[in-house]
Amino acid sequence: MGTTGLPGALTQGSRTRGGIGESTLRPDGTLKVTGEFAYSSDMWHEDMLWGQILRSTVAHAEILSIDTAEALATPGVYAVMTYDDLPTEVRRYGLEYQDTPVLADGRVRHHGEPVAIVAADHPETARRAAAKIKVDYRELPVVTDELSALADDAPLLHPDRDDHHARHVAHPNIVHRQPVVRGDADAAAARADVIVTGDYVFGMQDQAFLGPESGLAVPSEDGGVDLYVATQWLHSDLRQIAPVLGLPEDKVRMTLSGVGGAFGGREDLSMQIHACLLAMRTGKPVKIVYNRFESFFGHVHRHPARLHYEHGATRDGRLTHVRCRIVLDGGAYASASPAVVGNAASLGIGPYVVDDVDVEAVALYTNNPPCGAMRGFGAVQACFAYEAQMDKLASELGMDPVELRQLNAMEQGSLLPTGQVVDSPAPVAELLRRVKAMPMPPERQWESTDGVDVRQLPGGLSNTTHGEGVVRGVGYAVGIKNVGFSEGFDDYSTAKVRLEVVAGEPVVTVHTAMAEVGQGGVTVHAQIARTELGVTQVTIHPADTRVGSAGSTSASRQTYMTGGAVRNSCELVRDKVLERGRRLFGTYHPAWATAELLLEGGKVVTDGGEVLAPLADVLGDEAVEIEAEWRHRPTQAFDLETGQGDGHVQYSFAAHRAVVEVDTELGLVKVVELACAQDVGKALNPLSVVGQIQGGTTQGLGVAVMEEIIVDPRTAKVRNPSFTDYLIPTILDTPTIPVDVLELADHNAPYGLRGVGEAPTLSSTPAVLAAIRNATGLELNRTPVRPEHLTGTA
């Protein structure tokens, strides 16, 4: 790992074992790799029922009737519920707009929409009963793309929508529109020596998390319900669930259960309300676990996109202007589409200095599967297109593609198209330099002394090529991603920290509502507590809604936000402990009043290392507990006409070099290496940082060459809802991923850190496409690349 620049200030206690900056191991790591970790799908309760959801078999239809009699008569069935059985007038929910029915409201708008729910004493009984429900549909025309969505006679999917964005969109089937306009792109185009254009298609990607949607709802004696669930945002779930149940929020108690990955797919509700409804109807605990087939219908996906770009430059390679239009397919319901549009528009030019821009991003309502948050959140689709454009422009100018990027790279102090000044390090040119300088992997690795090693060839163990037509290609890409919630959202997190003496030793308990979804936040929070309070023994309390909100585990924000909250609460606890120590011992040693005091190694010490008192003597039998919030600096909503505004709080940058080998005759691709250089501000846990970068890189590889949910354009039905037909990278597909980590502190952030997890997902995809273009000479303007695109049979 390479390191450069300032490490970020440590407030105190940096020498405590297991503190920040160390590669401490995950407390759940051994359990997960041995298969002993308890996920939410493993939960069990005495006298538990099983819930099952009946989903629509068509994408757009009026429901003429629902007959549940046969299902209700099935032995072992305790309840069947439809939209008409819901207990309150609040029957919709949603992250930003409450446009999603709990159960189909007389109309289904996408394939797989929940229509009815069943509770039974056995999962097979519940499935058989759900299959007995008779639904009579009158199919309606489907809306599947921009043309059908915006036609004069297009069916209006949400004709009753009434929101503050409605006056800024041209058609009711547009969820949200965000332009970004600065300077005069038309005048700049007239000054350009070279102009390149391109049309790009980005496929629908699934989050493909390890654990399917699952949870357990337990009715309580006070009329409330306890929900144990795998989610990304406990308090957002609570805000949406309680009104549908007709309960105050304090009677819906939520506890995070083991989460098998998320990547944005758990930010929306799935089975939460359905399990609670059935539990309250039957008076018994109800567990719902999706199978993999159902999971493809049960959560949102990454927005597929169509993008048109125009880039202009002077003969020496300076960008003159960029014009683009980004159309995101949001599917049947809004989910996070408005925020995804804001990201796509504001980051749609990339990490480059361009004075004259004209960007428009929109998201559509269609009858395709709902789309929402996924790692990279709008910036991924844009990066694929603008990086292809930079390669096209370099070719037209006869320039090295890395040099062209470096010539136009933003840096600290640069102005974004939104008018916001980048006020922290932006080492775009340096990242490109570093990734280009990394050693190249050996060529023709399959040629060994023992002959052909098919594992090193395109096609791998399928043994379809022996290297006769294999060509190597190299490609580069760089991207920019925002960190944290943006556009004026009140982004905060809460942490409760307790310091006490147990069995004669000081112990810290950290309690937050942060969803640990595999990113390693529980490790980092313990490291922060050790650093700030100088106590080795730290316990992480299970996340639940008995503490204030931690926000979503998304937007690369949890280490920044909840880490900031943990540090803030620890500092307040430390201040209170030292105040108590001064009262107890101040008269015995003048250093209590005159020296800078730290907590380290379970003792109160001066900054010179003199021990003043064991921490246990200061605390005695009294615990110190503080719950406090922490906010990042404020942001602004983007102007809905110009896109101007200080919309983001922080940016992260990553650059990739992809090395691929392509059998040009068979259309097979092997990604040999995906080298990455990324600035992380401060690596609080270097091992986790590298893991996040490698994981995001692999997801970008997946969308480049294999991952896509296929939706029939005639019927809007999903054609490949299983891992048999929806392909994701396995260990045999994953290349070598060397990582060069820079640490250039952002002094606005805790410890100088910068969000890590999303940026590598941006640049890995276009780097792979660039390498394949380099090997084949083909234009390749869509993801994923399939064999037929390389052999001319598409």
C-alpha positions in Angstrom: 0.0 0.0 0.0 1.3 3.4 -1.0 0.7 6.4 1.2 1.1 10.1 0.5 0.3 13.3 2.2 -1.2 14.2 5.6 -2.6 11.3 7.7 -5.3 13.4 9.3 -5.2 14.6 12.9 -5.6 12.1 15.7 -7.2 13.8 18.7 -5.5 11.5 21.3 -4.7 8.0 22.3 -3.3 6.9 18.9 -1.0 4.5 20.6 -3.8 2.4 22.1 -3.7 -1.2 20.7 -6.4 -1.8 18.2 -7.0 1.9 17.5 -7.4 3.7 14.2 -4.8 3.2 11.6 -4.4 -0.5 12.4 -5.7 -3.5 10.4 -7.8 -4.9 13.2 -9.7 -8.0 12.3 -13.5 -8.1 12.0 -15.3 -9.6 15.1 -17.7 -11.4 12.8 -15.1 -12.6 10.3 -14.4 -16.1 11.6 -18.2 -16.9 12.1 -18.9 -15.8 8.5 -16.1 -17.8 6.8 -17.0 -20.9 8.9 -20.7 -20.6 8.1 -21.6 -20.1 11.8 -22.8 -16.5 11.5 -26.5 -16.0 12.3 -28.2 -14.2 9.4 -31.7 -12.8 9.7 -32.9 -15.9 7.7 -31.7 -18.1 10.5 -34.0 -16.6 13.2 -36.5 -18.8 14.9 -39.3 -18.3 17.4 -41.5 -20.7 19.3 -44.9 -21.0 17.7 -43.7 -19.1 14.6 -45.7 -18.8 11.4 -44.3 -18.4 7.9 -45.3 -15.6 5.6 -45.5 -15.8 1.8 -46.2 -13.1 -0.8 -48.3 -13.6 -3.9 -46.8 -11.6 -6.8 -48.2 -10.4 -10.0 -47.6 -12.5 -13.1 -48.0 -9.5 -15.4 -46.4 -6.1 -15.5 -49.3 -3.7 -16.0 -52.9 -4.6 -15.3 -56.1 -3.7 -13.6 -57.1 -6.2 -10.9 -60.7 -7.2 -11.5 -61.0 -9.6 -8.6 -59.1 -11.5 -6.0 -60.5 -14.8 -4.7 -58.8 -15.9 -1.5 -61.4 -18.5 -0.3 -59.5 -21.6 -1.3 -56.3 -20.3 0.3 -58.1 -19.4 3.5 -59.6 -22.9 3.6 -56.2 -24.6 3.4 -55.3 -26.4 6.7 -52.5 -24.6 8.5 -53.3 -21.2 7.1 -53.9 -18.5 9.7 -54.4 -15.4 7.5 -54.7 -14.0 4.0 -54.5 -10.3 3.4 -55.0 -8.1 0.3 -55.1 -4.3 -0.1 -58.6 -4.1 1.2 -57.6 -5.8 4.5 -55.0 -3.2 5.4 -55.7 -1.7 8.9 -55.3 2.0 8.2 -55.8 4.6 5.5 -52.1 4.9 5.1 -51.4 2.2 2.5 -48.4 3.5 0.7 -44.8 4.0 1.5 -41.6 5.2 -0.1 -38.1 6.6 0.5 -38.8 10.0 -1.1 -42.4 9.8 -2.5 -45.0 7.7 -0.8 -46.1 6.1 -4.1 -45.6 2.4 -3.4 -48.7 0.4 -2.3 -48.2 -2.0 0.5 -50.2 -4.5 -1.6 -51.5 -3.9 -5.1 -54.1 -1.1 -5.0 -56.4 -2.4 -7.7 -53.6 -2.1 -10.3 -50.2 -3.8 -10.7 -47.4 -1.7 -12.3 -44.6 -4.2 -12.6 -43.9 -7.9 -12.9 -43.7 -9.4 -9.4 -45.6 -6.7 -7.5 -47.0 -8.0 -4.2 -50.7 -8.6 -4.5 -51.6 -10.7 -1.4 -49.8 -12.1 1.7 -50.4 -15.4 3.5 -49.4 -16.7 7.0 -49.3 -20.4 7.6 -47.7 -22.9 10.1 -45.2 -24.2 7.5 -43.4 -22.5 4.6 -44.7 -25.1 2.1 -48.2 -24.6 3.3 -47.9 -20.9 2.9 -46.5 -21.3 -0.7 -49.3 -23.7 -1.7 -52.0 -21.5 -0.2 -50.6 -18.4 -2.0 -50.7 -20.4 -5.3 -54.4 -21.0 -4.7 -55.3 -17.3 -4.7 -57.1 -16.5 -7.9 -56.4 -13.1 -9.4 -58.3 -11.9 -12.5 -56.3 -9.3 -14.4 -57.2 -7.1 -17.3 -53.9 -6.4 -18.9 -53.0 -2.8 -19.9 -50.4 -1.4 -22.3 -46.9 -1.4 -20.9 -44.5 1.5 -20.7 -41.0 0.2 -21.2 -38.8 3.1 -22.5 -38.7 6.8 -23.0 -40.7 6.7 -26.3 -43.6 4.8 -24.7 -43.4 6.7 -21.4 -43.6 10.2 -22.9 -45.9 9.6 -25.9 -49.1 11.7 -26.0 -51.2 8.7 -25.4 -48.9 7.0 -22.8 -50.6 5.4 -19.8 -50.0 7.5 -16.8 -48.6 5.2 -14.2 -49.1 7.7 -11.3 -51.8 10.1 -12.4 -52.5 11.3 -8.9 -48.9 12.2 -8.0 -48.6 15.5 -6.3 -45.1 16.6 -5.3 -42.9 19.6 -5.3 -41.0 18.5 -8.5 -44.1 18.1 -10.7 -43.9 21.6 -12.1 -40.3 21.0 -13.3 -41.0 17.9 -15.4 -42.6 17.9 -18.9 -44.7 14.7 -18.4 -46.2 12.9 -15.4 -44.2 9.8 -16.3 -41.0 11.6 -15.5 -40.1 11.0 -11.8 -37.6 13.8 -11.6 -35.5 16.1 -13.9 -32.3 17.9 -13.0 -30.4 20.1 -15.5 -26.9 21.5 -14.8 -26.1 24.5 -17.0 -23.0 26.7 -16.7 -21.4 29.0 -19.2 -22.5 28.8 -22.9 -22.0 25.3 -24.4 -23.2 26.5 -27.8 -20.7 29.2 -28.1 -17.9 26.9 -26.7 -18.8 24.3 -29.3 -18.2 26.9 -32.1 -14.6 27.3 -30.7 -13.9 23.6 -30.5 -11.4 22.1 -33.0 -12.6 18.6 -32.4 -16.1 17.4 -31.3 -17.0 13.8 -30.6 -20.4 12.4 -29.8 -21.6 9.0 -28.5 -24.8 7.2 -27.5 -24.4 4.7 -24.7 -26.6 2.0 -23.1 -26.1 0.8 -19.5 -27.8 -2.4 -18.5 -29.9 -3.0 -15.3 -27.6 -4.5 -12.6 -28.7 -6.5 -9.6 -27.1 -6.0 -6.2 -26.8 -9.8 -5.9 -26.2 -9.8 -2.2 -25.5 -13.0 -0.4 -28.5 -13.2 1.9 -32.0 -12.8 0.5 -34.6 -10.5 2.1 -35.7 -11.9 5.5 -37.0 -11.0 8.9 -39.1 -11.9 11.9 -42.0 -9.9 13.3 -43.1 -10.6 16.9 -46.3 -9.1 18.3 -46.0 -7.7 21.8 -48.3 -7.5 24.8 -48.5 -3.7 24.5 -50.1 -3.9 21.1 -46.9 -3.1 19.3 -44.5 -5.3 17.3 -40.8 -6.2 17.5 -39.2 -6.6 14.1 -35.8 -8.3 13.6 -34.7 -7.6 10.1 -31.8 -7.3 7.6 -31.9 -3.7 6.4 -29.7 -0.7 5.6 -31.6 2.0 7.5 -33.5 1.1 10.6 -35.1 4.5 11.2 -36.2 5.0 7.6 -37.9 1.6 7.7 -39.5 2.7 11.0 -40.8 5.9 9.5 -42.5 4.1 6.7 -43.8 1.0 8.7 -45.4 2.7 11.7 -48.1 4.7 9.8 -49.2 1.6 7.8 -49.6 -0.4 11.0 -51.4 2.5 12.8 -48.9 2.5 15.6 -46.7 5.2 17.1 -43.0 4.7 16.3 -42.2 3.8 19.9 -44.4 0.7 19.5 -42.5 -0.5 16.4 -39.2 -1.7 17.9 -36.6 -2.7 15.3 -33.4 -4.6 15.8 -30.8 -5.3 13.1 -30.3 -8.9 12.4 -27.4 -10.5 10.5 -27.2 -8.9 7.0 -25.7 -10.8 4.1 -24.7 -7.8 2.0 -26.8 -4.9 0.7 -25.2 -2.5 -1.9 -28.3 -0.3 -1.9 -30.9 -3.1 -2.4 -32.0 -3.0 1.2 -32.5 0.7 1.4 -36.1 0.2 0.3 -38.6 -1.9 2.3 -39.2 -5.5 1.2 -40.9 -7.8 3.6 -40.9 -5.6 6.7 -44.5 -4.3 6.5 -45.9 -7.6 5.3 -44.4 -9.6 8.2 -45.7 -7.0 10.8 -49.2 -7.0 9.3 -49.4 -10.8 9.4 -48.0 -10.9 13.0 -50.5 -8.3 14.2 -53.4 -10.1 12.3 -52.6 -13.5 13.7 -51.1 -12.6 17.1 -48.2 -14.9 16.4 -44.6 -14.3 15.3 -44.2 -14.4 11.5 -41.1 -15.0 9.6 -40.6 -14.2 5.9 -37.6 -15.4 3.9 -37.5 -14.8 0.1 -36.0 -17.5 -2.1 -33.5 -16.3 -4.7 -36.1 -16.2 -7.5 -38.4 -13.9 -5.3 -35.4 -11.8 -4.3 -35.0 -10.6 -7.9 -38.5 -9.2 -7.7 -38.3 -8.1 -4.0 -35.8 -5.3 -4.2 -34.8 -2.4 -6.4 -32.0 -2.7 -9.0 -29.5 -0.3 -10.5 -31.1 2.1 -13.0 -30.5 1.1 -16.6 -29.6 4.2 -18.7 -29.4 5.6 -22.1 -26.9 8.5 -22.4 -26.0 10.9 -25.2 -22.7 12.8 -24.9 -20.9 15.5 -26.9 -17.4 16.5 -26.0 -15.4 19.3 -27.6 -11.7 20.2 -27.3 -9.1 22.4 -28.7 -6.3 20.9 -30.8 -4.0 20.7 -27.8 -6.6 18.7 -25.8 -8.3 21.3 -23.6 -11.9 20.5 -23.1 -14.1 23.3 -24.5 -17.6 22.0 -23.5 -19.7 19.0 -22.7 -23.3 18.4 -23.5 -25.2 15.4 -22.4 -28.6 13.9 -21.7 -28.9 11.0 -19.3 -32.2 9.0 -19.2 -32.6 6.7 -16.3 -35.3 4.0 -16.1 -36.7 4.2 -12.6 -39.3 1.5 -13.1 -42.7 1.4 -11.6 -42.1 3.4 -8.3 -39.9 6.3 -7.4 -37.7 4.8 -4.7 -34.4 6.8 -4.6 -34.7 8.0 -8.3 -34.8 11.7 -7.5 -31.5 11.5 -5.7 -30.0 9.2 -8.3 -30.9 11.8 -10.9 -29.2 14.5 -8.9 -26.0 12.5 -8.6 -26.0 11.6 -12.3 -26.5 15.3 -13.3 -24.1 16.9 -10.9 -21.3 14.3 -11.5 -22.1 13.7 -15.1 -19.0 15.5 -16.5 -16.6 13.6 -14.4 -13.5 14.8 -12.6 -12.6 17.3 -15.2 -12.4 21.1 -15.5 -15.0 22.3 -18.0 -16.3 25.8 -18.0 -19.2 25.3 -20.4 -21.6 22.5 -19.7 -25.2 21.6 -20.6 -26.5 18.5 -18.8 -29.9 17.1 -18.4 -30.7 14.0 -16.4 -34.2 12.5 -16.0 -35.7 9.4 -14.4 -38.8 7.8 -15.9 -41.7 5.9 -14.5 -42.1 2.7 -16.5 -43.6 -0.8 -16.0 -40.1 -2.2 -15.7 -38.8 -3.4 -12.3 -38.4 -0.6 -9.7 -34.9 0.8 -9.6 -33.2 2.7 -6.8 -30.0 2.8 -4.8 -27.0 0.7 -5.8 -23.3 1.3 -5.1 -22.3 4.3 -7.1 -25.8 5.7 -7.3 -26.1 7.5 -10.7 -22.4 8.3 -11.0 -21.7 4.8 -12.3 -23.8 5.2 -15.4 -22.4 8.6 -16.2 -18.8 7.5 -15.7 -19.2 4.7 -18.2 -20.2 7.3 -20.9 -17.9 10.2 -20.1 -14.9 7.9 -19.9 -15.7 6.3 -23.2 -15.9 9.9 -24.6 -12.5 10.8 -23.3 -11.0 7.8 -25.0 -12.8 8.7 -28.2 -11.6 12.3 -28.0 -8.0 11.1 -27.3 -8.2 9.0 -30.4 -9.5 11.8 -32.5 -6.7 14.1 -31.2 -4.0 11.5 -31.5 -3.2 11.9 -27.8 -2.4 9.4 -25.1 -5.7 8.8 -23.2 -4.1 9.1 -19.8 -2.3 12.4 -20.8 -5.6 13.8 -22.0 -7.3 13.0 -18.7 -4.4 14.5 -16.7 -4.4 17.7 -18.8 -8.1 18.3 -17.9 -8.1 16.9 -14.4 -9.6 18.8 -11.6 -7.6 19.5 -8.5 -8.3 21.2 -5.1 -9.8 24.6 -5.8 -11.4 23.6 -9.1 -14.9 24.6 -9.8 -17.5 21.9 -10.5 -20.2 22.3 -13.1 -22.6 23.0 -10.3 -20.5 26.0 -9.2 -19.2 24.3 -6.1 -15.5 24.7 -5.2 -13.6 21.4 -4.5 -12.2 22.4 -1.1 -10.3 19.2 -0.3 -7.6 17.2 -2.2 -8.6 16.0 -5.6 -5.5 14.1 -6.8 -7.0 13.0 -10.2 -3.8 13.4 -12.2 -1.7 11.8 -9.5 -4.0 8.7 -9.3 -3.8 8.3 -13.1 0.0 8.6 -12.9 0.2 6.1 -10.2 -2.0 3.5 -11.8 -0.2 3.9 -15.1 3.1 3.4 -13.4 2.1 0.1 -11.7 3.9 -3.0 -13.1 2.1 -4.7 -16.0 1.2 -8.4 -15.6 3.2 -10.8 -17.6 1.9 -11.5 -21.1 0.6 -14.9 -22.4 0.5 -16.3 -18.9 -1.2 -19.4 -20.2 2.1 -20.5 -21.9 3.9 -22.5 -19.3 6.6 -25.2 -19.5 3.9 -27.8 -19.2 1.8 -26.4 -22.1 -1.5 -24.5 -22.2 -3.1 -23.7 -18.8 -6.7 -23.1 -19.8 -7.5 -21.4 -16.5 -5.4 -18.5 -17.7 -7.3 -18.2 -21.0 -10.6 -16.4 -22.0 -13.3 -18.9 -21.3 -11.3 -20.4 -18.4 -12.2 -23.9 -17.4 -14.8 -24.2 -20.2 -11.7 -24.9 -22.4 -13.1 -23.1 -25.5 -9.9 -21.5 -26.7 -6.2 -22.4 -26.7 -5.0 -18.9 -27.3 -4.7 -18.9 -31.1 -6.8 -15.7 -31.5 -6.1 -14.0 -28.1 -5.2 -10.3 -28.2 -4.2 -8.2 -25.1 -5.8 -4.8 -24.5 -5.1 -2.1 -21.9 -7.6 0.6 -20.8 -7.8 3.4 -18.2 -10.6 5.3 -16.5 -11.1 7.6 -13.5 -14.2 8.7 -11.7 -15.7 11.1 -9.1 -18.2 10.1 -6.5 -19.9 12.2 -3.8 -19.8 11.0 -0.2 -22.7 11.3 2.2 -26.2 12.6 1.7 -26.5 15.7 -0.5 -28.8 18.5 -1.8 -29.7 20.0 1.6 -30.6 16.7 3.3 -30.1 16.9 7.0 -27.4 14.3 7.2 -26.6 13.3 10.8 -25.9 10.2 12.9 -26.2 9.4 16.5 -24.0 7.4 18.9 -24.4 6.4 22.5 -21.1 5.7 24.3 -20.9 4.2 27.8 -17.6 4.0 29.8 -17.7 1.9 33.0 -15.7 -0.5 35.2 -16.5 -4.2 34.9 -14.5 -6.7 37.0 -12.0 -4.0 37.8 -11.3 -3.1 34.2 -12.6 -0.1 32.1 -15.0 -1.2 29.3 -16.6 0.8 26.6 -20.0 0.1 25.0 -20.8 1.7 21.7 -24.5 1.8 20.7 -25.6 3.1 17.3 -28.3 2.3 14.8 -25.8 1.7 12.0 -26.6 -1.2 9.8 -23.6 -3.4 9.6 -24.0 -4.9 6.1 -20.5 -6.3 5.7 -18.6 -3.0 5.3 -16.8 -3.3 8.6 -18.3 -0.4 10.5 -18.4 -2.4 13.8 -14.6 -2.8 13.5 -14.0 0.9 12.9 -16.3 2.0 15.7 -14.4 -0.1 18.2 -11.1 1.4 16.8 -12.4 4.9 17.3 -13.5 4.2 20.9 -10.1 2.7 21.7 -8.3 5.7 20.2 -10.4 8.3 21.9 -10.9 6.7 25.3 -7.7 4.6 25.6 -9.6 1.5 26.5 -8.8 -1.8 24.8 -12.1 -3.6 25.7 -14.9 -2.3 23.5 -18.3 -3.9 23.0 -20.5 -3.0 20.1 -24.2 -3.0 21.1 -26.6 -4.6 18.6 -28.0 -1.9 16.3 -31.7 -1.0 17.0 -34.1 1.9 17.1 -33.6 2.4 20.9 -30.9 4.9 20.0 -31.1 7.8 17.6 -30.9 7.4 13.8 -27.6 6.6 12.1 -28.9 7.2 8.7 -28.5 4.7 5.8 -25.5 2.5 5.3 -25.0 3.9 1.8 -23.3 6.8 0.1 -20.0 5.8 1.5 -21.1 7.7 4.6 -21.1 5.4 7.7 -17.4 5.7 8.6 -17.6 9.5 8.0 -21.0 10.1 9.7 -21.5 7.4 12.4 -17.7 7.2 12.9 -17.9 11.0 13.5 -20.8 10.5 15.9 -18.9 7.8 17.8 -15.8 10.1 18.0 -18.0 13.1 19.1 -19.7 11.0 21.9 -16.3 9.6 23.0 -14.9 13.1 23.3 -17.8 14.2 25.4 -17.4 11.1 27.6 -13.7 11.8 27.9 -14.3 15.4 28.9 -16.8 14.3 31.6 -14.3 11.6 32.9 -11.5 14.2 33.1 -13.8 16.7 34.8 -14.6 14.0 37.4 -10.9 13.2 37.8 -10.0 16.9 38.4 -12.7 17.1 41.1 -11.4 13.9 42.8 -7.6 14.3 42.4 -6.9 17.8 41.4 -5.7 18.9 44.8 -3.1 16.1 44.8 -1.3 16.8 41.5 -1.1 20.1 39.7 -1.0 18.4 36.3 -4.7 17.7 36.6 -5.3 21.4 36.1 -2.3 22.5 34.0 -1.4 19.6 31.6 -3.1 18.3 28.5 -4.7 15.1 29.6 -5.3 11.9 27.7 -6.9 8.5 28.3 -4.5 5.8 27.3 -4.0 2.2 28.3 -6.8 2.4 30.8 -5.2 5.3 32.6 -5.3 9.1 32.7 -2.0 10.4 31.5 -0.4 13.7 30.6 0.6 14.4 27.0 4.1 13.7 28.2 3.2 10.2 29.3 3.0 10.8 33.1 0.4 8.5 34.7 -2.0 10.4 36.9 -4.5 7.7 37.9 -6.0 4.4 36.7 -9.2 5.0 34.9 -11.0 2.6 37.2 -10.1 4.8 40.2 -11.6 7.9 38.4 -14.8 6.1 37.4 -15.4 4.1 40.6 -18.9 2.6 40.5 -20.3 5.2 38.3 -20.6 4.8 34.5 -20.4 7.7 32.2 -22.9 7.5 29.3 -23.6 10.1 26.6 -25.7 9.9 23.5 -24.9 12.7 20.9 -25.6 13.5 17.3 -23.0 14.6 14.7 -23.7 16.4 11.5 -21.5 17.2 8.5 -21.4 20.7 7.1 -24.6 21.8 5.4 -25.3 21.3 1.7 -27.7 23.0 -0.7 -30.4 21.7 -3.0 -29.5 22.1 -6.6 -31.4 24.8 -8.4 -34.1 23.0 -10.5 -33.4 25.2 -13.5 -29.6 25.5 -13.6 -28.3 22.8 -11.2 -26.2 25.3 -9.4 -25.5 24.9 -5.7 -23.1 23.5 -3.1 -24.9 20.1 -3.3 -22.2 17.7 -2.0 -20.2 17.5 1.2 -17.2 15.5 0.0 -15.9 13.7 -3.1 -13.9 10.5 -3.6 -11.7 9.6 -6.5 -10.4 6.3 -8.0 -8.6 5.4 -11.1 -8.2 2.0 -12.8 -6.1 0.3 -15.3 -7.6 -2.8 -16.9 -5.6 -5.5 -18.7 -7.7 -7.9 -20.7 -7.2 -10.7 -23.1 -9.8 -11.3 -25.8 -10.4 -14.2 -28.1 -11.6 -12.1 -31.0 -12.9 -15.1 -33.0 -15.0 -16.6 -30.2 -15.9 -13.3 -28.4 -14.5 -14.4 -25.0 -12.9 -12.0 -22.5 -10.6 -12.6 -19.6 -9.9 -9.7 -17.3 -6.3 -10.4 -16.3 -5.8 -7.4 -13.9 -7.7 -4.4 -12.6 -5.2 -2.2 -10.9 -6.6 0.7 -8.8 -5.2 3.8 -7.2 -7.5 5.7 -4.8 -7.3 8.5 -2.3 -9.0 7.6 1.0 -8.0 10.6 3.1 -7.1 8.4 6.1 -7.1 4.6 6.2 -8.7 4.0 9.6 -8.5 0.2 8.9 -6.1 -0.4 6.0 -7.1 -4.0 5.5 -10.8 -3.1 5.3 -10.0 -0.2 2.9 -8.3 -2.5 0.5 -11.1 -5.0 0.8 -13.7 -2.3 0.0 -11.7 -1.2 -3.1 -11.3 -4.7 -4.3 -15.0 -5.5 -3.8 -16.2 -2.4 -5.6 -13.8 -3.1 -8.4 -15.2 -6.6 -8.8 -18.8 -5.3 -9.0 -17.7 -2.9 -11.7 -16.2 -5.9 -13.6 -19.5 -7.7 -13.3 -21.5 -5.0 -15.0 -18.8 -4.6 -17.7 -18.8 -8.2 -19.0 -21.7 -10.3 -17.6 -24.3 -8.8 -15.3 -27.7 -7.6 -16.7 -31.3 -8.2 -15.7 -33.0 -8.8 -19.0 -36.5 -7.3 -19.3 -38.7 -8.3 -22.3 -39.4 -5.0 -24.1 -42.9 -6.2 -25.2 -44.2 -7.5 -21.9 -41.9 -5.8 -19.3 -41.4 -9.3 -17.7 -38.0 -10.2 -16.2 -36.5 -13.1 -18.2 -33.6 -14.1 -16.0 -34.5 -13.9 -12.2 -31.9 -16.4 -11.0 -28.2 -16.9 -10.6 -28.5 -19.6 -13.3 -29.2 -16.9 -15.9 -28.1 -13.7 -14.2 -24.3 -14.1 -14.1 -22.0 -12.6 -11.4 -18.2 -12.9 -11.2 -16.9 -15.8 -9.2 -13.4 -16.3 -7.9 -12.5 -17.7 -11.3 -13.6 -14.5 -13.0 -12.0 -12.1 -10.5 -8.6 -10.8 -11.7 -5.6 -9.7 -9.8 -6.5 -6.3 -8.1 -3.4 -4.5 -6.9 -4.3 -1.4 -4.9 -2.3 1.8 -4.3 -3.8 3.8 -1.5 -3.2 7.5 -1.1 -4.0 9.3 2.2 -4.6 13.0 1.5 -6.5 14.3 4.5 -9.8 16.1 4.1 -9.6 18.5 7.1 -13.4 18.9 7.1 -13.8 15.2 7.9 -13.2 13.1 11.1 -9.5 12.1 11.1 -9.3 13.5 7.5 -11.0 10.3 6.2 -12.8 10.1 2.8 -15.6 7.6 2.0 -14.1 4.6 0.2 -16.6 2.0 -0.9 -18.3 3.4 -4.0 -15.6 5.2 -6.1 -13.9 2.0 -7.4 -17.3 0.8 -8.7 -17.3 3.8 -11.1 -14.0 3.6 -12.9 -13.6 -0.2 -13.1 -16.4 -0.7 -15.6 -15.2 1.9 -18.2 -11.6 0.7 -17.8 -12.6 -2.8 -18.7 -14.5 -1.6 -21.7 -11.6 0.6 -22.8 -9.3 -2.3 -22.6 -11.6 -4.5 -24.7 -11.9 -1.7 -27.3 -8.1 -1.4 -27.3 -7.8 -5.2 -28.0 -10.6 -5.4 -30.7 -10.9 -1.9 -32.3 -14.7 -2.1 -31.7 -16.7 0.8 -30.5 -18.6 -1.1 -27.8 -21.0 1.5 -26.4 -23.1 -0.7 -24.1 -22.8 -2.8 -21.0 -22.4 -5.6 -20.5 -20.2 -6.7 -23.4 -21.3 -10.1 -24.6 -19.6 -12.5 -27.1 -22.0 -11.5 -29.9 -20.9 -7.9 -29.6 -17.3 -9.0 -30.2 -17.9 -11.3 -33.1 -20.3 -9.2 -35.0 -23.3 -11.6 -34.5 -25.3 -9.2 -32.2 
